[in-house]
Amino acid sequence: MKNYFKKYPNKEGFFEEYGGAFIPPVLEAEMQKITDAYHTISKSHNFIQELRSIRKHYQGRPTPVYYCARLSEKYGGRIYLKREDLNHTGAHKLNHCMGEALLAKHLGKKKLIAETGAGQHGVALATAAAYFGLECEIHMGEVDMKKEHPNVVRMKILGATVVPVSHGLKTLKEAVDSAFGAYLEDPVNSIYCIGSVVGPHPFPMMVRDFQRVVGIEAKEQFFEMTGELPDNVVACVGGGSNAMGIFSAFLDDEECNLYGVEPAGRSFELGEHAATMKFGTPGIIHGFKCYTLQDENGEPAPVYSVASGLDYPGVGPEHSMLKDLNKVNYECANDKETIDAFYELSRLEGIIPALESSHAVAFALKLAKENPQKSILINLSGRGDKDIDFVVDTFGLPK
């Protein structure tokens, strides 16, 4: 994979056959401005220095890598966590939100618009807007607003306008539809800060590049702790931003097995899961080509996940390419396994994980049992404060 980041994506935004920008003509000029600005501004000394200063003095980076002694003792293997839950706002999302907002500032934009599922991207973007003095509008499905009420309150406290989305399944896909529509109304003064490595070019590239800090830190920290690279790297995948962030550092290391973990939900019946890589086929959604879950008419299928941040019928185009290249193994964890992992990490290590991250933990525990001599590095992409009421009310406390 020599010169990987120069090769992918190409100038049209494709990762082999995936990606691109399938957008209305009215947006083409604005998207080109964003692309040109990103390639110019983001490589400048002033932009890089300001972003590094923000990460160090505001976000609290680098986040640590932590060895889970009690979890490892119970399940086998050597289990480590990259603690993105300790990043300011409680998840990895701020890594790209501060970068996108900084770019918006340089472009003279006045308003940030985005979708959110679990609310972590919304909170992170509202935080970035407050930091830079910009307006912020977050679109969120009504189902997710109820599940993730603490994050709705946080967004409002930070000054964001939260727009409830009441059509369709009232979850993440519909929130993306709604946010994209709002952006179309005024693309000159606003910018759509998409919440993952999805959407039309240049967003999958931009979000990946801003998230690469996770992998760069983790690789160096793990080697410093152990004198070697991890045997396995595990991350949850919805759109796939946290996974691309950590995987990006290990793509050239054949001794590292990479695992992206999707939600198997309640069952493998269509509408009961969001296992896009396992059951999806190539298609176009939200202005880009990727693996998608489709119904009999070729439209995006209804999806479900206990984790609001993972219930999306598509996936990042770069993940789609990496699947075809057999560079990443895409696996699943169901709701029960996820909730069990949520409580295991909480009670054995004193760390309450986000439900999204709990999917990665759930798969890692199975992997540890099967490979007791191997090391596993999990990207713990977020903390579970937002999920505690929903989990206890829905599943109860373990006996």
matplotlib code that plots the C-alpha trace (Angstrom):
import matplotlib.pyplot as plt

x = [0.0, 2.9, 1.8, -1.6, -2.8, -1.7, -3.3, -6.7, -8.9, -8.2, -8.9, -12.5, -12.9, -13.0, -11.5, -11.3, -15.0, -16.4, -17.0, -17.2, -19.7, -23.2, -24.7, -27.1, -25.4, -26.2, -23.7, -20.9, -19.2, -19.5, -18.1, -15.2, -14.5, -14.4, -12.1, -9.7, -9.7, -9.0, -6.1, -4.7, -5.5, -5.1, -1.5, -0.5, 1.7, -0.8, -3.7, -1.6, -0.2, -3.7, -5.2, -2.3, -2.7, -6.5, -5.8, -3.3, -4.7, -8.4, -9.2, -6.7, -4.8, -3.0, -5.6, -3.9, -3.7, -4.7, -4.1, -7.2, -5.7, -8.9, -10.6, -7.6, -7.4, -11.0, -11.1, -7.5, -5.3, -3.8, -6.6, -5.8, -8.0, -7.3, -9.2, -11.0, -13.7, -11.3, -11.2, -13.1, -16.9, -16.4, -15.8, -13.5, -15.9, -14.3, -11.1, -12.8, -15.3, -12.6, -10.9, -14.0, -15.0, -11.5, -11.8, -15.3, -13.8, -11.1, -13.8, -15.8, -18.8, -21.2, -23.1, -22.3, -25.0, -24.9, -26.8, -26.3, -27.4, -26.1, -25.6, -21.8, -21.2, -23.8, -22.3, -18.8, -19.9, -21.9, -18.7, -16.7, -19.2, -19.1, -15.3, -15.2, -18.2, -20.3, -24.0, -24.8, -27.9, -28.1, -30.7, -31.6, -34.2, -37.0, -36.3, -32.6, -33.6, -35.5, -32.8, -30.0, -31.7, -28.6, -26.8, -29.8, -29.6, -25.8, -26.2, -28.8, -26.7, -23.8, -26.1, -27.0, -30.4, -31.6, -34.1, -36.3, -36.7, -40.0, -40.2, -39.3, -37.7, -36.8, -33.2, -29.8, -30.5, -33.5, -31.3, -28.8, -31.6, -32.9, -29.5, -28.5, -31.8, -31.1, -27.6, -29.0, -31.0, -27.9, -24.6, -22.8, -23.0, -23.2, -21.2, -22.3, -20.0, -20.8, -20.3, -18.4, -16.2, -19.3, -21.0, -19.8, -16.2, -14.3, -15.9, -14.7, -11.2, -11.4, -12.9, -10.4, -7.5, -8.6, -9.2, -5.7, -4.4, -6.0, -4.0, -0.8, -1.0, -2.1, 0.6, 3.4, 1.9, 1.3, 4.9, 6.2, 4.2, 5.0, 7.9, 5.8, 2.7, -0.7, -1.7, -5.3, -6.9, -10.7, -13.1, -16.9, -18.2, -21.3, -20.2, -16.7, -14.9, -13.3, -12.4, -10.7, -8.9, -7.2, -6.9, -5.1, -1.9, -1.8, -2.7, 0.9, 1.5, 0.7, 1.3, -1.7, -5.2, -7.8, -11.4, -14.4, -17.4, -20.9, -24.3, -26.0, -28.9, -31.8, -31.5, -30.2, -33.6, -33.7, -34.6, -33.4, -29.7, -27.2, -24.6, -23.9, -20.7, -22.1, -25.3, -25.0, -24.3, -22.7, -25.1, -25.4, -26.6, -26.3, -24.2, -21.6, -21.1, -20.5, -21.9, -25.5, -28.4, -31.1, -34.7, -36.4, -36.7, -33.0, -33.7, -31.9, -33.4, -34.6, -31.9, -31.7, -29.1, -29.2, -26.5, -28.0, -24.6, -24.4, -27.9, -27.0, -27.7, -24.4, -20.8, -17.7, -16.4, -12.9, -14.2, -16.0, -12.7, -10.8, -13.3, -12.8, -9.0, -9.2, -7.3, -9.9, -12.1, -15.7, -17.5, -20.7, -21.9, -25.5, -27.5, -27.1, -23.3, -23.1, -25.0, -23.0, -19.8, -21.1, -21.5, -18.3, -16.1, -18.0, -17.6, -14.2, -12.4, -14.5, -15.0, -18.6, -18.3, -20.7, -23.0, -21.2, -17.9, -19.4, -19.8, -16.0, -15.5, -18.0, -16.1, -12.8, -13.8, -14.7, -11.4, -9.5, -11.0, -10.0, -6.5, -5.3, -1.7, -2.5, -2.8, -5.9, -6.1, -9.7, -10.6, -12.9, -14.5, -16.8, -18.0, -21.4, -22.9, -25.4, -26.5, -26.9, -30.6, -31.6, -29.6, -30.9, -34.5, -34.5, -32.3, -32.0, -29.0, -27.2, -27.8]
y = [0.0, 2.4, 6.1, 5.0, 8.4, 10.1, 7.4, 7.2, 8.9, 10.0, 13.6, 12.7, 11.4, 7.6, 4.8, 2.4, 2.1, 3.7, 7.3, 10.1, 13.0, 12.3, 15.6, 18.3, 20.7, 23.6, 22.1, 21.2, 24.7, 24.8, 21.3, 22.2, 25.3, 23.1, 20.6, 23.3, 25.1, 21.8, 21.0, 24.5, 25.6, 22.3, 22.0, 25.5, 26.0, 28.3, 25.8, 22.9, 24.8, 26.1, 22.6, 21.1, 23.7, 23.0, 19.3, 19.7, 22.6, 22.2, 18.6, 17.1, 15.0, 12.7, 10.4, 7.4, 3.7, 1.7, -2.0, -3.8, -6.2, -7.6, -8.0, -9.7, -12.0, -13.1, -13.5, -14.2, -12.3, -8.9, -6.3, -2.6, 0.4, 3.6, 6.0, 8.2, 8.4, 10.8, 13.2, 16.4, 15.9, 12.2, 10.7, 10.8, 13.1, 16.3, 15.3, 16.1, 18.6, 21.1, 20.5, 21.1, 24.2, 25.6, 25.1, 26.7, 29.7, 30.1, 29.8, 32.6, 30.4, 31.6, 28.4, 24.7, 22.2, 18.5, 15.3, 13.2, 9.7, 9.1, 12.8, 12.6, 14.3, 16.9, 17.7, 17.8, 20.2, 22.4, 22.6, 23.5, 26.2, 27.7, 27.7, 29.5, 31.7, 30.1, 29.3, 25.6, 23.5, 19.8, 17.5, 14.5, 11.8, 11.9, 8.2, 9.1, 12.3, 10.2, 7.5, 10.0, 12.8, 13.9, 14.7, 16.8, 18.9, 19.3, 20.5, 23.1, 24.3, 24.8, 27.0, 24.8, 24.6, 21.0, 20.2, 17.1, 14.8, 13.1, 11.2, 7.6, 5.7, 9.0, 7.9, 8.5, 8.2, 10.5, 13.0, 13.0, 13.6, 16.5, 18.1, 17.8, 19.5, 22.4, 22.8, 23.0, 26.1, 28.2, 26.5, 29.8, 30.9, 27.4, 24.3, 20.7, 19.1, 15.4, 13.2, 10.3, 9.1, 9.2, 11.6, 13.1, 14.0, 15.6, 14.6, 10.9, 12.1, 15.1, 13.2, 10.4, 12.8, 14.6, 11.2, 9.9, 11.4, 8.5, 5.8, 7.8, 8.2, 4.7, 3.0, 5.0, 4.5, 0.8, 0.2, 2.3, 0.2, -3.3, -3.0, -4.4, -3.7, -5.1, -8.5, -7.2, -3.8, -3.6, -0.8, -0.4, 0.6, 2.6, 5.2, 4.3, 7.4, 6.0, 2.8, 4.6, 6.8, 3.9, 1.6, 4.2, 3.8, 0.0, -0.6, -1.3, -3.7, -7.2, -8.6, -6.5, -8.0, -5.2, -5.9, -3.6, -4.5, -3.8, -4.1, -7.5, -6.0, -8.3, -10.8, -11.0, -10.2, -7.1, -4.2, -5.9, -5.1, -2.6, -5.1, -3.3, -5.1, -8.6, -8.2, -5.0, -4.5, -1.6, 1.3, 5.1, 6.9, 10.5, 11.5, 8.7, 5.0, 2.4, -0.9, -0.3, -2.3, -2.2, -3.2, -5.1, -1.8, -0.9, 1.8, 2.1, -0.5, 0.2, -0.6, -1.1, -1.0, -0.6, 2.0, 5.1, 6.0, 2.8, 2.5, 3.6, 1.6, 2.7, 2.8, 4.8, 4.3, 3.7, 0.8, -0.6, -0.6, -2.1, -4.9, -5.7, -5.6, -7.9, -5.4, -5.3, -8.1, -7.0, -8.8, -8.3, -8.2, -8.5, -6.5, -9.1, -9.4, -5.6, -5.0, -7.8, -6.1, -2.7, -4.1, -6.2, -3.2, -1.1, -3.5, -5.0, -1.8, 1.0, 2.4, 2.9, 2.6, 4.1, 1.5, 2.0, 1.2, -1.7, -3.5, -3.5, -4.6, -7.5, -8.8, -8.3, -10.5, -13.3, -12.8, -12.9, -16.2, -17.7, -16.2, -16.2, -15.4, -12.4, -8.7, -6.7, -2.9, -1.6, 1.9, 2.9, 5.6, 7.1, 7.0, 5.8, 8.6, 9.3, 5.6, 4.8, 5.6, 3.9, 0.7, 0.4, 1.2, -1.2, -4.1, -3.6, -4.1, -7.5, -9.8]
z = [0.0, -0.9, -1.0, 0.1, 1.3, -1.9, -4.0, -2.2, -2.9, -6.5, -7.5, -8.3, -4.8, -5.6, -3.5, -6.5, -7.5, -4.3, -3.3, -5.7, -5.6, -7.0, -6.1, -7.6, -10.1, -7.7, -5.2, -7.5, -7.4, -3.6, -3.1, -5.4, -3.2, -0.1, -1.8, -3.1, 0.3, 2.1, -0.1, 0.2, 3.8, 5.6, 4.4, 5.5, 8.5, 10.3, 9.9, 11.2, 14.1, 15.2, 14.9, 16.9, 19.6, 19.8, 20.1, 22.9, 24.9, 24.3, 23.4, 25.8, 23.2, 23.1, 24.7, 26.5, 25.6, 28.7, 29.5, 30.8, 33.4, 34.8, 31.5, 30.1, 33.1, 32.6, 28.8, 27.8, 25.5, 26.3, 25.8, 25.4, 24.9, 22.9, 25.2, 22.8, 25.5, 27.3, 24.3, 25.1, 24.7, 25.3, 21.9, 18.8, 16.9, 18.1, 16.1, 12.8, 14.1, 15.2, 11.8, 9.8, 11.8, 11.5, 7.7, 7.7, 9.5, 6.9, 4.2, 5.8, 6.5, 9.2, 10.0, 10.6, 9.7, 10.5, 11.3, 14.4, 15.5, 19.0, 19.5, 19.9, 16.5, 17.3, 20.7, 19.1, 16.3, 18.8, 20.8, 17.8, 16.8, 20.3, 20.2, 16.9, 17.4, 14.6, 14.3, 14.6, 13.4, 14.2, 12.7, 14.8, 14.4, 17.1, 18.1, 18.7, 20.6, 23.0, 23.4, 23.7, 25.6, 27.6, 24.4, 23.2, 26.3, 25.9, 22.3, 23.4, 26.3, 23.9, 21.8, 18.9, 17.3, 17.4, 14.6, 15.3, 12.2, 12.2, 8.9, 8.1, 10.9, 12.6, 13.0, 11.4, 7.7, 8.0, 9.9, 7.1, 4.5, 6.6, 7.2, 3.6, 2.6, 5.0, 3.6, 0.0, 1.0, 1.6, 0.6, 0.3, 4.0, 5.6, 5.4, 5.9, 8.5, 7.9, 11.0, 9.5, 6.5, 4.3, 1.9, -1.3, -1.9, -0.2, 3.2, 3.4, 2.8, 5.1, 8.1, 7.6, 7.6, 10.7, 12.5, 11.6, 14.8, 16.6, 14.8, 14.8, 18.6, 19.3, 17.2, 18.9, 22.4, 22.0, 20.8, 23.7, 26.1, 24.6, 22.2, 19.4, 17.3, 18.3, 16.8, 16.4, 16.1, 16.6, 16.1, 15.6, 12.2, 11.4, 8.9, 10.0, 11.2, 14.4, 12.6, 9.7, 12.3, 14.0, 11.0, 8.9, 11.0, 10.5, 6.8, 5.9, 8.8, 7.7, 11.2, 12.4, 11.8, 11.5, 12.5, 11.9, 13.9, 12.7, 14.5, 14.1, 16.1, 17.0, 14.0, 10.5, 9.0, 6.9, 9.1, 12.3, 11.9, 10.3, 9.1, 5.8, 4.9, 5.6, 3.7, 1.6, -2.1, -4.0, -4.4, -4.1, -1.0, 0.1, -2.8, -2.8, -3.8, -1.1, 0.2, 1.1, 2.6, 0.0, -0.2, -3.1, -5.0, -4.7, -2.1, 1.2, 3.5, 7.0, 9.6, 13.3, 16.0, 19.8, 19.2, 17.6, 16.0, 14.0, 12.5, 9.0, 5.8, 4.1, 5.1, 4.2, 0.7, 1.9, 4.1, 1.1, -0.8, 2.1, 2.3, -1.4, -1.0, 2.1, 4.1, 6.9, 8.3, 8.9, 11.7, 13.7, 17.3, 18.3, 20.9, 23.7, 23.2, 23.1, 26.3, 28.0, 26.9, 28.1, 31.6, 31.6, 30.8, 33.3, 36.2, 35.5, 34.6, 35.8, 32.3, 31.0, 27.1, 24.5, 23.0, 19.7, 21.2, 23.1, 19.8, 19.4, 22.9, 22.4, 19.4, 21.1, 24.0, 21.7, 19.9, 23.2, 24.1, 20.7, 20.8, 24.4, 23.5, 21.2, 21.9, 21.0, 20.7, 20.8, 19.7, 22.6, 20.5, 23.1, 26.7, 27.7, 29.8, 27.0, 27.1, 30.8, 31.2, 28.0, 28.8, 32.4, 31.5, 28.5, 29.6, 33.4, 35.6, 35.5, 38.5]

ax = plt.figure().add_subplot(projection="3d")
ax.plot(x, y, z, "-o")
ax.set_aspect("equal")
plt.show()
